[in-house]
């Protein structure tokens, strides 16, 4: 934030960092949420960005906020995380399992030992991609957030004042840039750079900080010169990482189409747009029939190739305005803007026929069952998904390879031909 390189202490985990800050082995913590206990040994700047809490679960589980206080439902959190107090204040009945780090948290979710993992939005999605845990996804967010500041040892008030001035010079765009960089790379690799047009401000700030950093001044100045020489190259690398992360956070790793997090966002937007413009939209939920037999007979590698081929076929079968993504496992969701029930029903039948006529890997011929529903007035996303899921269930129950339409009590089935 001050545009200089500082000596980064080696720490084992977050709690080790807090311990070093408390014992004065660490003078500055670049991103931390203030608390009454931490204020006994740290000074905090004005918060410079806010990070919502997100929930990671398995693909086969649907998260709703009410499940936080469900009987026997457990959620993993990082030990010492300030979010623990926030969660217990808002959800008194929540059962939290404190773990050492996000790797341990992800492993508990993957194994089914806990329902989900609660952490910083963006960072948890990045952890899923880094650990290659394709069965996990960010399936919800909470109305809680981290309010992150720069913290300095409270026995050096001028040091805290210098960082407060630097924070106050940040504009919203620069704050967003800082957020992107912190999410895109790990804390051990993050070096916070200032734009070239702020070089004079950086140098002035360095002079103030040098009153408290005399022992490190020569080393810091050398690192600043080296950093400025390499600035353009490093900025290009960070921009590439930011673009990659943004794409990964909304893309299913296997099929390379939208993931459930992106579908939730698009469905929420479609509902708001429908209410605002009084326009109709419909959705299609489809499931590959007897997909388990493919995995059992040919193995999961062939099963993965079938899912990729299926996703590609869906992309080529929908209209330009439609949105398709992987809902979970072998289920896929299509959002059809400005489409009434009859139009969506016709599209679903066309897709069903294309699937039945397509030759998948290992020369397999597959079928799919499809459910169709149109958005009803004042209906939320959960209710709409529940209706289309029931329509899909009827398609499975009545023989598969068919389209079932939810008409709010009056259902019409299209028989396989």
TIPAKE-153601 format. One record per residue (C-alpha): residue number from 1; residue in one letter; x, y, z. Coordinates in nm, 4 decimals. Layout:
    i  aa         X         Y         Z
  NUM   a         X         Y         Z
...
END
This chain:
    i  aa         X         Y         Z
    1   x    0.0000    0.0000    0.0000
    2   x    0.2968    0.2304    0.0664
    3   x    0.4720    0.1139   -0.2509
    4   x    0.7786   -0.0307   -0.0776
    5   x    0.9134   -0.3801   -0.0225
    6   x    0.9171   -0.4873    0.3410
    7   x    1.0616   -0.7923    0.5128
    8   x    0.7871   -1.0555    0.5236
    9   x    0.8118   -1.2812    0.8329
   10   x    0.7703   -1.6544    0.7904
   11   x    0.4480   -1.7722    0.9515
   12   x    0.2834   -2.1124    0.9785
   13   x   -0.0754   -1.9944    0.9533
   14   x   -0.3078   -1.7066    1.0396
   15   x   -0.2915   -1.7655    1.4142
   16   x    0.0896   -1.7671    1.3984
   17   x    0.0748   -1.4280    1.2219
   18   x   -0.1506   -1.2832    1.4942
   19   x    0.0842   -1.4220    1.7597
   20   x    0.3860   -1.2558    1.5944
   21   x    0.1980   -0.9256    1.5696
   22   x    0.1116   -0.9452    1.9376
   23   x    0.4756   -1.0154    2.0356
   24   x    0.5991   -0.7244    1.8124
   25   x    0.7796   -0.9617    1.5737
   26   x    0.5502   -0.8343    1.2977
   27   x    0.4975   -0.4581    1.2663
   28   x    0.2340   -0.4398    0.9909
   29   x   -0.0555   -0.6652    0.8871
   30   x   -0.1776   -0.5602    0.5435
   31   x   -0.5288   -0.7104    0.5546
   32   x   -0.7070   -0.7713    0.8855
   33   x   -1.0478   -0.7166    1.0425
   34   x   -1.0482   -0.5095    1.3614
   35   x   -1.1707   -0.6626    1.6870
   36   x   -1.1742   -0.5548    2.0500
   37   x   -0.9072   -0.8111    2.1422
   38   x   -0.6771   -0.7138    1.8537
   39   x   -0.7061   -0.3447    1.9393
   40   x   -0.5138   -0.4179    2.2583
   41   x   -0.1929   -0.4508    2.0551
   42   x   -0.2709   -0.3122    1.7059
   43   x   -0.3898    0.0166    1.5550
   44   x   -0.6249   -0.0077    1.2544
   45   x   -0.6695    0.2210    0.9539
   46   x   -1.0038    0.3022    0.7966
   47   x   -1.1259   -0.0174    0.6174
   48   x   -1.0232   -0.0032    0.2507
   49   x   -1.2248   -0.2911    0.1081
   50   x   -1.4970   -0.5325    0.2049
   51   x   -1.5049   -0.9047    0.1310
   52   x   -1.8302   -1.1055    0.1610
   53   x   -1.8473   -1.4492    0.3219
   54   x   -1.9134   -1.7400    0.0837
   55   x   -2.0109   -2.1039    0.1419
   56   x   -1.8414   -2.4027   -0.0262
   57   x   -2.0310   -2.7338   -0.0462
   58   x   -2.0310   -3.0478   -0.2588
   59   x   -2.2107   -3.0320   -0.5939
   60   x   -2.4772   -3.2738   -0.4661
   61   x   -2.5804   -3.0412   -0.1827
   62   x   -2.7839   -2.7223   -0.2115
   63   x   -2.7082   -2.4469    0.0402
   64   x   -2.9764   -2.2156    0.1787
   65   x   -2.9163   -1.9691    0.4611
   66   x   -3.1605   -2.1526    0.6900
   67   x   -2.9329   -2.4604    0.6859
   68   x   -2.6787   -2.2694    0.8983
   69   x   -2.8886   -2.3480    1.2042
   70   x   -3.0172   -2.6873    1.0902
   71   x   -2.9984   -2.9787    1.3330
   72   x   -2.6709   -3.1675    1.2947
   73   x   -2.5422   -2.9388    1.0161
   74   x   -2.1757   -2.8450    1.0628
   75   x   -1.9608   -2.5862    0.8856
   76   x   -1.5818   -2.5627    0.8823
   77   x   -1.4114   -2.2290    0.9592
   78   x   -1.0474   -2.1287    1.0019
   79   x   -0.9473   -2.1163    1.3686
   80   x   -0.9079   -1.7585    1.4879
   81   x   -1.1059   -1.6146    1.1932
   82   x   -1.2960   -1.2978    1.2914
   83   x   -1.5891   -1.4410    1.0931
   84   x   -1.6530   -1.6880    1.3773
   85   x   -1.7852   -1.4116    1.6048
   86   x   -1.9908   -1.2596    1.3213
   87   x   -2.1494   -1.5982    1.2419
   88   x   -2.2358   -1.6792    1.6028
   89   x   -2.3906   -1.3373    1.6578
   90   x   -2.6159   -1.3627    1.3497
   91   x   -2.6809   -1.7401    1.3670
   92   x   -2.6804   -1.8440    1.7374
   93   x   -2.7558   -2.2062    1.6518
   94   x   -2.4756   -2.2545    1.3981
   95   x   -2.2350   -2.5453    1.4619
   96   x   -1.8799   -2.4476    1.3629
   97   x   -1.5822   -2.6834    1.3298
   98   x   -1.2579   -2.4878    1.3659
   99   x   -0.9701   -2.6102    1.1461
  100   x   -0.6099   -2.5050    1.0902
  101   x   -0.6285   -2.3901    0.7258
  102   x   -0.8460   -2.3896    0.4135
  103   x   -0.6895   -2.7126    0.2822
  104   x   -0.8126   -2.9009    0.5883
  105   x   -1.1522   -2.7302    0.5551
  106   x   -1.1864   -2.8325    0.1877
  107   x   -1.0900   -3.1919    0.2707
  108   x   -1.3627   -3.2129    0.5376
  109   x   -1.6244   -3.0841    0.2901
  110   x   -1.4985   -3.3181    0.0152
  111   x   -1.5186   -3.6180    0.2502
  112   x   -1.8670   -3.5206    0.3680
  113   x   -1.7576   -3.4780    0.7312
  114   x   -1.9051   -3.1251    0.7336
  115   x   -2.1829   -2.9719    0.5233
  116   x   -1.9766   -2.6743    0.4039
  117   x   -1.6830   -2.4388    0.4528
  118   x   -1.7367   -2.0662    0.5227
  119   x   -1.4642   -1.8251    0.4125
  120   x   -1.3825   -1.5177    0.2069
  121   x   -1.5638   -1.5039   -0.1290
  122   x   -1.3214   -1.5334   -0.4194
  123   x   -1.0481   -1.6820   -0.2019
  124   x   -1.2523   -1.9992   -0.1448
  125   x   -1.3287   -2.0312   -0.5168
  126   x   -0.9599   -1.9902   -0.5953
  127   x   -0.8753   -2.2609   -0.3387
  128   x   -1.1147   -2.5039   -0.5115
  129   x   -0.9412   -2.4476   -0.8451
  130   x   -0.5929   -2.4727   -0.6892
  131   x   -0.6712   -2.8022   -0.5138
  132   x   -0.8542   -2.9396   -0.8233
  133   x   -1.1554   -3.0453   -0.6161
  134   x   -1.4114   -3.0689   -0.8961
  135   x   -1.6864   -3.2016   -0.6689
  136   x   -1.6849   -2.8778   -0.4675
  137   x   -1.8384   -2.5445   -0.5624
  138   x   -1.9237   -2.2056   -0.4131
  139   x   -2.2980   -2.2564   -0.3697
  140   x   -2.4014   -1.9528   -0.1690
  141   x   -2.3058   -1.6287   -0.0005
  142   x   -2.3968   -1.4702    0.3338
  143   x   -2.5052   -1.1158    0.4297
  144   x   -2.1824   -1.0824    0.6303
  145   x   -1.8471   -0.9435    0.5266
  146   x   -1.4894   -0.8800    0.6292
  147   x   -1.4065   -0.5116    0.6825
  148   x   -1.0355   -0.5174    0.6051
  149   x   -0.7862   -0.2547    0.7217
  150   x   -0.4106   -0.2183    0.7537
  151   x   -0.3023   -0.2839    1.1135
  152   x    0.0181   -0.1552    1.2767
  153   x    0.1721   -0.2096    1.6185
  154   x    0.0010    0.0311    1.8556
  155   x    0.3222    0.1413    2.0239
  156   x    0.4221    0.3185    1.6972
  157   x    0.1365    0.5692    1.6401
  158   x    0.3212    0.7589    1.3636
  159   x    0.3520    0.4362    1.1654
  160   x   -0.0240    0.3875    1.1909
  161   x   -0.0783    0.7498    1.0865
  162   x    0.1357    0.6997    0.7738
  163   x   -0.0700    0.4005    0.6644
  164   x   -0.3972    0.5825    0.7426
  165   x   -0.2928    0.8639    0.5070
  166   x   -0.2034    0.6122    0.2358
  167   x   -0.5412    0.4383    0.2728
  168   x   -0.7296    0.7675    0.2506
  169   x   -0.5572    0.8411   -0.0835
  170   x   -0.7058    0.5236   -0.2374
  171   x   -0.9979    0.5769   -0.4744
  172   x   -1.2636    0.3046   -0.5340
  173   x   -1.0972    0.1842   -0.8544
  174   x   -0.7618    0.1438   -0.6813
  175   x   -0.9314   -0.0358   -0.3920
  176   x   -1.0882   -0.2787   -0.6380
  177   x   -0.7475   -0.3324   -0.7997
  178   x   -0.6009   -0.4203   -0.4596
  179   x   -0.8847   -0.6635   -0.3975
  180   x   -0.8277   -0.8387   -0.7305
  181   x   -0.4549   -0.8778   -0.6638
  182   x   -0.5064   -1.0221   -0.3166
  183   x   -0.7574   -1.2730   -0.4454
  184   x   -0.5522   -1.3729   -0.7505
  185   x   -0.2330   -1.4774   -0.5654
  186   x   -0.1410   -1.6055   -0.2189
  187   x   -0.0310   -1.3789    0.0627
  188   x    0.3262   -1.5080    0.0490
  189   x    0.3563   -1.3852   -0.3104
  190   x    0.1651   -1.0588   -0.2948
  191   x    0.3615   -0.7383   -0.3364
  192   x    0.1412   -0.4285   -0.3404
  193   x    0.2469   -0.1819   -0.6110
  194   x    0.1445    0.1792   -0.6646
  195   x    0.0719    0.3232   -1.0076
  196   x    0.3499    0.5194   -1.1743
  197   x    0.1650    0.8474   -1.1454
  198   x    0.1747    0.8066   -0.7607
  199   x    0.5557    0.7657   -0.7492
  200   x    0.6127    1.1031   -0.5810
  201   x    0.3534    1.0194   -0.3148
  202   x    0.5220    0.6823   -0.2580
  203   x    0.8648    0.8438   -0.2141
  204   x    0.7214    1.0985    0.0285
  205   x    0.5569    0.8223    0.2301
  206   x    0.8860    0.6295    0.2334
  207   x    1.0537    0.9305    0.3970
  208   x    0.7924    0.9299    0.6751
  209   x    0.8158    0.5551    0.7287
  210   x    1.1968    0.5723    0.7299
  211   x    1.1813    0.7393    1.0755
  212   x    1.0710    0.4024    1.2126
  213   x    1.2511    0.1783    0.9617
  214   x    1.6099    0.3110    0.9711
  215   x    1.7579   -0.0366    0.9889
  216   x    1.5737   -0.1439    0.6740
  217   x    1.5962    0.1785    0.4714
  218   x    1.8863    0.0787    0.2454
  219   x    1.7310   -0.2592    0.1691
  220   x    1.3873   -0.1034    0.1105
  221   x    1.5247    0.1587   -0.1315
  222   x    1.7067   -0.1085   -0.3311
  223   x    1.3905   -0.3165   -0.3540
  224   x    1.1925   -0.0106   -0.4648
  225   x    1.4377    0.0555   -0.7494
  226   x    1.4289   -0.3088   -0.8548
  227   x    1.0491   -0.3124   -0.8331
  228   x    1.0093   -0.0002   -1.0460
  229   x    1.2388   -0.1497   -1.3125
  230   x    1.0227   -0.4645   -1.3287
  231   x    0.6861   -0.2948   -1.2717
  232   x    0.5444   -0.3297   -1.6239
  233   x    0.6297   -0.6987   -1.6430
  234   x    0.4838   -0.7743   -1.2997
  235   x    0.1673   -0.5748   -1.3728
  236   x    0.1132   -0.7746   -1.6928
  237   x    0.1510   -1.1009   -1.5008
  238   x   -0.0945   -0.9889   -1.2332
  239   x   -0.3486   -0.8768   -1.4938
  240   x   -0.3266   -1.2188   -1.6626
  241   x   -0.3749   -1.3903   -1.3262
  242   x   -0.6739   -1.1686   -1.2476
  243   x   -0.8389   -1.2477   -1.5828
  244   x   -0.7728   -1.6185   -1.5360
  245   x   -0.9180   -1.6204   -1.1864
  246   x   -1.2293   -1.4269   -1.2871
  247   x   -1.2945   -1.6812   -1.5627
  248   x   -1.2242   -1.9803   -1.3350
  249   x   -1.4545   -1.8504   -1.0625
  250   x   -1.7604   -1.8750   -1.2949
  251   x   -1.6544   -2.1743   -1.5095
  252   x   -1.6986   -2.5457   -1.4446
  253   x   -1.3480   -2.6952   -1.4507
  254   x   -1.4471   -3.0124   -1.6401
  255   x   -1.6949   -2.8967   -1.9061
  256   x   -1.5713   -2.5349   -1.9409
  257   x   -1.9270   -2.3985   -1.9347
  258   x   -2.0771   -2.1868   -1.6550
  259   x   -2.0757   -2.3336   -1.3030
  260   x   -2.3502   -2.3291   -1.0419
  261   x   -2.2307   -2.0040   -0.8844
  262   x   -2.2674   -1.8239   -1.2186
  263   x   -2.6059   -1.9888   -1.2865
  264   x   -2.7331   -1.8713   -0.9450
  265   x   -2.6282   -1.5146   -1.0311
  266   x   -2.7872   -1.5271   -1.3792
  267   x   -3.1113   -1.6803   -1.2465
  268   x   -3.1351   -1.4089   -0.9799
  269   x   -3.0773   -1.1418   -1.2462
  270   x   -3.3408   -1.2987   -1.4749
  271   x   -3.5987   -1.2866   -1.1927
  272   x   -3.5225   -0.9203   -1.1166
  273   x   -3.5373   -0.8319   -1.4879
  274   x   -3.8688   -1.0157   -1.5272
  275   x   -4.0219   -0.8189   -1.2392
  276   x   -3.8850   -0.4885   -1.3700
  277   x   -3.9830   -0.5304   -1.7375
  278   x   -4.2898   -0.7561   -1.6883
  279   x   -4.1330   -1.0022   -1.9340
  280   x   -4.1455   -1.3817   -1.9254
  281   x   -3.8551   -1.6210   -1.8995
  282   x   -3.8316   -1.9978   -1.8630
  283   x   -3.5769   -2.2576   -1.7534
  284   x   -3.4883   -2.6136   -1.8533
  285   x   -3.3338   -2.8611   -1.6074
  286   x   -3.2003   -3.1749   -1.7756
  287   x   -3.0272   -3.4900   -1.6558
  288   x   -2.8426   -3.7598   -1.8529
  289   x   -3.0389   -4.0852   -1.8242
  290   x   -2.8550   -4.3811   -1.6683
  291   x   -2.5240   -4.1931   -1.6594
  292   x   -2.4031   -4.4141   -1.3744
  293   x   -2.3870   -4.7067   -1.6198
  294   x   -2.1335   -4.5160   -1.8297
  295   x   -1.9029   -4.4732   -1.5306
  296   x   -1.9563   -4.8336   -1.4182
  297   x   -1.8875   -4.9881   -1.7605
  298   x   -1.6238   -4.7572   -1.9057
  299   x   -1.4718   -4.5772   -1.6059
  300   x   -1.4763   -4.2175   -1.4887
  301   x   -1.2343   -4.0949   -1.7562
  302   x   -1.4799   -4.1926   -2.0285
  303   x   -1.7592   -4.0502   -1.8122
  304   x   -1.5770   -3.7165   -1.8014
  305   x   -1.5399   -3.7176   -2.1808
  306   x   -1.9134   -3.7866   -2.2147
  307   x   -1.9914   -3.4877   -1.9890
  308   x   -1.7640   -3.2652   -2.1996
  309   x   -1.9306   -3.3839   -2.5223
  310   x   -2.2764   -3.3374   -2.3677
  311   x   -2.1944   -2.9808   -2.2607
  312   x   -2.0611   -2.8973   -2.6077
  313   x   -2.3799   -3.0349   -2.7655
  314   x   -2.5955   -2.8174   -2.5378
  315   x   -2.3958   -2.5047   -2.6246
  316   x   -2.4504   -2.5703   -2.9958
  317   x   -2.8225   -2.6429   -2.9430
  318   x   -2.9342   -2.3310   -2.7565
  319   x   -3.0067   -1.9828   -2.8874
  320   x   -2.7664   -1.6912   -2.8639
  321   x   -2.9645   -1.5294   -2.5814
  322   x   -2.9877   -1.8495   -2.3736
  323   x   -2.7529   -1.9331   -2.0847
  324   x   -2.6357   -2.2887   -2.0125
  325   x   -2.4254   -2.4280   -1.7282
  326   x   -2.3526   -2.7371   -1.5239
  327   x   -2.5905   -2.7510   -1.2279
  328   x   -2.4092   -3.0432   -1.0640
  329   x   -2.3035   -3.3988   -1.1503
  330   x   -2.4800   -3.4908   -1.4743
  331   x   -2.7463   -3.2181   -1.4386
  332   x   -2.7457   -2.9042   -1.6542
  333   x   -2.9568   -2.5861   -1.6394
  334   x   -3.0617   -2.3630   -1.9313
  335   x   -3.2035   -2.0120   -1.8696
  336   x   -3.4172   -1.8835   -2.1597
  337   x   -3.4804   -1.5044   -2.1415
  338   x   -3.7928   -1.3562   -2.3068
  339   x   -3.9330   -1.7062   -2.3646
  340   x   -4.2829   -1.8245   -2.2749
  341   x   -4.3647   -2.1789   -2.1655
  342   x   -4.4573   -2.3030   -2.5135
  343   x   -4.1387   -2.1661   -2.6686
  344   x   -3.9259   -2.3225   -2.3965
  345   x   -4.1116   -2.6524   -2.4311
  346   x   -4.0384   -2.6579   -2.8061
  347   x   -3.6693   -2.5826   -2.7437
  348   x   -3.6473   -2.8597   -2.4830
  349   x   -3.7952   -3.1127   -2.7257
  350   x   -3.5459   -3.0090   -2.9970
  351   x   -3.2597   -3.0561   -2.7500
  352   x   -3.3935   -3.3967   -2.6413
  353   x   -3.3998   -3.5181   -3.0028
  354   x   -3.0475   -3.3884   -3.0740
  355   x   -2.9157   -3.5737   -2.7683
  356   x   -3.0855   -3.8972   -2.8726
  357   x   -2.9373   -3.8709   -3.2240
  358   x   -2.5846   -3.7786   -3.1099
  359   x   -2.2986   -4.0302   -3.0908
  360   x   -2.1018   -3.9823   -2.7695
  361   x   -1.7530   -4.1218   -2.6839
  362   x   -1.7203   -4.5031   -2.7075
  363   x   -1.9983   -4.4827   -2.9692
  364   x   -2.2516   -4.4489   -2.6917
  365   x   -2.6069   -4.3349   -2.7640
  366   x   -2.7499   -4.1496   -2.4647
  367   x   -3.0829   -3.9979   -2.3734
  368   x   -3.1809   -3.7221   -2.1365
  369   x   -3.4846   -3.6316   -1.9293
  370   x   -3.5876   -3.2651   -1.9231
  371   x   -3.8058   -3.0514   -1.6967
  372   x   -3.9464   -2.7127   -1.8087
  373   x   -4.0940   -2.4272   -1.6029
  374   x   -4.1835   -2.0627   -1.6663
  375   x   -4.1260   -1.7976   -1.3990
  376   x   -4.4404   -1.7095   -1.2056
  377   x   -4.5211   -1.3715   -1.0515
  378   x   -4.3398   -1.2980   -0.7208
  379   x   -4.1636   -1.6370   -0.7344
  380   x   -3.8088   -1.6652   -0.5982
  381   x   -3.5262   -1.8756   -0.7404
  382   x   -3.5589   -2.1610   -0.4892
  383   x   -3.9296   -2.2081   -0.5621
  384   x   -3.8765   -2.2011   -0.9384
  385   x   -3.5927   -2.4551   -0.9155
  386   x   -3.8096   -2.6792   -0.6966
  387   x   -4.0875   -2.6760   -0.9599
  388   x   -3.8608   -2.7540   -1.2537
  389   x   -3.6895   -3.0255   -1.0465
  390   x   -4.0283   -3.1905   -0.9877
  391   x   -4.0957   -3.1773   -1.3619
  392   x   -3.7603   -3.3484   -1.4243
  393   x   -3.8495   -3.6116   -1.1643
  394   x   -4.1762   -3.6848   -1.3480
  395   x   -3.9828   -3.7279   -1.6724
  396   x   -3.7595   -3.9849   -1.4989
  397   x   -4.0575   -4.1568   -1.3362
  398   x   -4.2532   -4.1903   -1.6606
  399   x   -3.9845   -4.3644   -1.8623
  400   x   -3.7018   -4.1120   -1.9191
  401   x   -3.6028   -3.9634   -2.2589
  402   x   -3.8892   -3.7165   -2.2430
  403   x   -3.9861   -3.3582   -2.1618
  404   x   -4.2115   -3.2749   -1.8660
  405   x   -4.3632   -2.9264   -1.8289
  406   x   -4.4684   -2.7646   -1.5006
  407   x   -4.7826   -2.5559   -1.5551
  408   x   -4.8507   -2.4694   -1.1914
  409   x   -5.0683   -2.7752   -1.1276
  410   x   -5.1518   -2.8739   -1.4853
  411   x   -4.8692   -3.0822   -1.6355
  412   x   -4.8231   -3.1859   -1.9952
  413   x   -4.5861   -3.4628   -2.1028
  414   x   -4.4259   -3.5027   -2.4421
  415   x   -4.3817   -3.8731   -2.5148
  416   x   -4.0553   -4.0047   -2.6637
  417   x   -4.0686   -4.0764   -3.0308
END
